Each structure stands twice: as C-alpha cells, then as structure tokens.
Amino acid sequence: MSKPVPQGSPNSPDSMHLSGCLVRAFWMIVGNVALLFCAFAILRHRGSFLSVADAIFWAIVFCLGAARFLDVVKLRGHTASGEPASTAHLRRYLLFLLAVSAILWTLAHAGAHFDVFTF
C-alpha cells in the first residue's frame, strides 16, 4: 500500500501540475515573446555590434532549452497532441530553437546595420 503524499510537498500532484504548467507557459509563450522583444531591441540598437540585448537574447535561448529539458525529463511533459514527450521531441525542439533563434538574431542585426527600422 502506498503512502499518501502530503499536500504542498514538492512531489504532490498539485505542485507538480502547477510547476509543469509554469514551465510549459515559459517555453511555449513567455520566453518566445521575450526573444521577440530582445530582437526588437537589437534592431533598434545603434551602437557597437554586440549589446546587452544580445547577451539577454542568448540567455533566453538557453533558458528556453533548459525549460524544455526540465519539462521533458523531470516533469513528464507532453506534446501538443497529448502524447508523452520523448528525448527525440526534445532534440527536435532544441535544433528548431537554435536555428530559428540564429536566423532571428541575424535578421535583427542585419536590419540594425542597414537602418531598416528608423523613426
């Protein structure tokens, strides 16, 4: 017979559900919006090639990858279709994240260099 898990403990179903929701909300929505804001800041930057926005941009990319890793490995995350996420899903996400982030970062720097967005 298994022992009941006390409410409020780190292993209780409610806290695991809440932490899973917060992690998923970060890597699905919040982190991606933050990346767009950083790309916009890079686009508007008129100083040297690299800025604080670049460091923040790549820190967010790292945090997005770490959040997805945590979701898949520790929090038993699921895919959009409701299937349990596997390490193959994690690898695919990480490759997609790095590719899209590199393209977005490059386009933001190119736009800043050519003064595409001036006002």
N, C-alpha and C positions, 0 to 999 in steps of 0.2 A: 504494500500500500504506500502510495507516495504522500509526502508531507505537503500540506498546502503552503503556497508561497505567500508571505505576509504582504498586504497592500503597501505600496510605497517603496518596496525594496527594489534595487536595480534590476532584479530578474523577474519582477511581476509582469504579467501580460499587459497591464495597462501602461506601465512605464516603457516597456519595450515597444508598444504600439506608438506611443507619443514620440519617443526618440526616433523611431523609424519614419514617422510622418515628417518630423522636423528635418531629418537628414535628406529624405526624398524631396521635400519642398526646396531645400537648398540647392541640390544638384540639378533639379528639374527647372526651377524658376528663378529663385533669388540670385544664385551665382551667375546665371546667364544674363540676367538684367544688369548685374554689376559689371560683367565683361563689356556689355554694350556701352555703359557709362564710361568705363575706362577707355574704350576705343574712341569714343567721342572726345574725351579729354586729350588723348594722343593726337587726334585730328586737329584740335584747336591749339595745340602746343606750338609755339613759335621760337623756342629756344634751341638748345642743343638736340642732337638726335635722340638721346635717351633721357627720360624724365622719371619723376616719381610715379607717374601714371603707368609707365612701362613695368616698373617693379610690382606695382599693385596688380596690374593685369596678369602677369605671370604667377603671382602669388595666388590669385583667384583661380587660375587654371589648375595649379597644384591642389588647392583646396577642393575644387570640383572632383578631381580624380580621386583624392583621398576620401571624400564623402561617398562617392560611388563604390569604392573599395569597401568601406565600412558597411555600406548598405548591403552589398552582396555577401561579404564574408561573415560579418558579425550579426547583422540584423535580418538575415534571411530575406533580402529584398526580392521583389517580383518584377517581371517585365510588364509592359503596358497591357498585354493580353492576359495577365494574371498568372502566368507560369512562374515557377521559381527561377530567379536569375542564376546563371552559372558563371564560371570564370570565363567562358567564351563570350558571354554577354559583356562582362567587364572589359576584356581585351578589346572587343569591338568598340565599346564606348570610349575607352582611352585613346585608341587610334583616331576615332572620329573627333574627339575633343581636341587633340593635339593638331590635327590637320586643319580643322575649322578655326581654331584659335590662331594658328600661324598665318592663315590667309587673312583673317580679320585684322590682325596686328600689322601685317604687311600693307594691306589696303589703307589702314588708318595712317601709317607713316607715309605712304605714297601720297595720300590726299593732303597731308600736312606739308609735305615737300613741295607739291605743286599748287599750294594755296587753293584747293578745290572749294573749301568751305570758309569763305571770308564774309564777315559782316561785323 
